[in-house]
Amino acid sequence: MPDPTQATPTHEPERHRWVVRLEGELAHLDYSVAGGVVIIHHTIVPEPLGGRGIAGRLVRAALDHARAEGLKVQPDCPYAASWMDKHPEYGDLRA
């Protein structure tokens, strides 16, 4: 069985999402890009995977990628917005 602490998000740019596949479940963060801004729409973690920090890993992966690409971020997803509030080191990315 995969170790959930090693659940590394995978980027699926053609589908505009980041995913973690674990235990037959799919957790994902959906986004779009417009005018140099990554808009995070949803962060979804199925109940069986809840409480393991997977949503935070998805958000961090999306934000790290945005930073590497020189993009800003608009967190329309309440979870992503809250996560960014709790991690001021990513505050410079807010659109």
Protein Blocks (a to p, Z undefined) as FASTA:
>chain_A
ZZfklmccdddfknopadddeehiacddddddeehiacdfbdcddfklgonlmmmmmmmm
mmmmmmmnopacddfblklmmmmmmmmmlmmmpZZ
